[in-house]
Structures are given as structure tokens and as C-alpha cells.
Amino acid sequence: MKYLCLANYKPADMAALSPADRKALVSQCPAKDAELKATGQLRLSASLGGPAFRLQPRGGKTTVADGPFAEAKELVGGFFIIEADSREEAVRIASLHPAATLGEDVGWNIDIHPIGFFEQYPGKAA
């Protein structure tokens, strides 16, 4: 089964860090990312730029709205997709990501969502 993992952070707390503290925190990430990649179960990993924009139906037409969309204490800063045979294995693999072990002071955390595929499209692997 595949799992979508959302890496969150608290922007106000991140902004409150000194440049040196931010650099010290972020400089630890490449080694943690390498551990996650070395499992062979990482399928995709990316950070998110912002702000997001949204497509939504309005008056029978698709419209575009610029974010942010809600007042939030946390934002998704990145995501990754892993493959695991069980919830426990997903937790073990995702715990290698920097947001699971670093950045407590800036609210780093990971939400893990099982991914279900409703339809497979010809020529595309899930």
C-alpha cells in the first residue's frame, strides 16, 4: 500500500528562528532524507512553494482563487509518498523524515494518509 505523508510546520515559529538557528536545523535534513531514500520505499518527495491556488466550480464555470484559504497555525511544507505493507511499517519509514525527529520548536510533524486508487489509467502505473 502507498501512503501520502504531509510534512507540516508552524510558519510563525519558523520565522522566529534566527538565521543561524534556521540554518542549523535545516542543515540536518540531507542526512535524514538520505536515510529515508535508502529504505527503497520512498516513491516521491517534494517541498511545496506557496501560496497555493484553488480551482473550484462557481456558477457552472471553473474559477481560480488565490490562497491562503484559511487561517492556520500549521502549513504543509512538503510531501512524500512511501510504500509499506502495514501501518506499522509506514510509521517506521516515515519516522526517518526530518519532520518526524527534528524541528520540534517549529512544529514539524507528519500526517500519514493511506492512498486508495479508484481507477487505474491505461499506460500509467500506480
N, C-alpha and C positions, 0 to 999 in steps of 0.2 A: 504494500500500500504506500502511496505517496502522501506526504504531509507538507502543507504550506506553513512556514514559520515566519511570523511577523516580528521583527526586532523593533521595539519601541524605545522611546526616550522622552525625557521631560525637557522641552526647549528652554524654559526659564532657568532650570538648574544647569543645563549645559552652558548657557550664555553667562552664567555667574562664575564659571571657572576662569581662572587666569589663563592666558595663552600658554604658559609653561605647564600648568596642570592639565589642560586640554591635550597638549602635545604628549605629555607623559602617559595619559590614558590611551589615546589613540595609537601611540607607538607600540602598545602591547597587542594590538589587534592582528597584525600579519601572522604572528606565530600561532595564535588561536585559530585563525582562518585556515592555516596550513594543516593543523590537526584535523579540523572538520573535513577538509578536502581529502586528506589521506585515508579517511574511512572508506572511500569509494562509493559512498551512498549519498553524496551531495549531487543533486541534479542541476541546480541553478542557484545562483546567488547574485544579488544586486542591491545597490543602495538607491534610495529614492530622492529625486530632486523635487523641489516644490516651488510654488504652491501647486496643488493638483487642480484639475478642472473636471467638470462633470457633464456627461451627456444625459439629457432627460427629456421625456415626452411632455410637451406643453401645447395645448390647443391643436393636437393632431400632427404636430411637427416636432422634429428633434431639435432641441436647443442646447446651447453650450453655456454653462455657468462657471465662473471662476471661483476658486476656493479662497480661503478656508471655508468650510461648510458648517462647522460647529465649534463652539468654544471647547477646547480640550486641554487637559493638563498633560496628556501624552500624545505623541505623534509617532507614526510608523516611519522609521528612518531607513528601513531596508527589509528585504525578504529573502528567503531561500527555500528551496524545495528539496526535501530528502526522501529517500526510500527506506522503509523499515518494515519488518514483519509483525511488529506489535507496538502498542502504546509505550511499553517499557523501553523497547529499542529506540523508538523515536525520541523519547526523553534523553536517553543516553547519548544519542548522536547530536541532538540539538544543544545539549549542555556543553558541547565543545565550542559553540559560537561565543564570541566575546561578550555579547549581551547577556549571557547566562552566568558569567563569572566575574565580569568587570563592570565598572560604571554604576555601582550601587548608589553613589552620591548624585548621579544624574538620572536615576530612574530607569536604567536599562533593564529590559525584561523581554521575554519572548512568549508570544501566543502561538500555540501549535494547533493547526486545524487539519483533520483528515481530509483528503481530497477524494471526492467521488466523481467518476466520469460517467455522464449520462449517455453520451454518444461518441463513438469513435469516427473520425472523419477519414475518408479514403486517403491513403498516402501519408498520413500523419501518425506517428507513434505517440502514445500517451505517456 
